Each structure stands twice: as structure tokens, then as C-alpha cells.
């Protein structure tokens, strides 16, 4: 069973790193809020 325990430990560490990275991104990174306007040519509207 030492191999199974080692595998589960490695998977748990990887999941913890991914979760920590997602938490850090959600907490410390602020999105840019702004108005976006895109011009649509008239010939593409009437298809």
C-alpha cells in the first residue's frame, strides 16, 4: 500500500496547488470593467 498512499498524496498536492492558484486568481485579480462596442456591417444583419 505504500505506492497507493504515495499516489494519493501526489494527487492531493497537485489538487491543492490548482485550488490555491484558482483561489489566488479569484481573490487578487480584478477584471477590467469597460464598455465594448463592435460595429456590425449592415449587410451582415439581413442574412
Secondary structure by P-SEA (a helix, b strand, c coil): caaaaaaaaaaaaaaaaaaaaaaaaaccccccbbbbbbbbccccccc
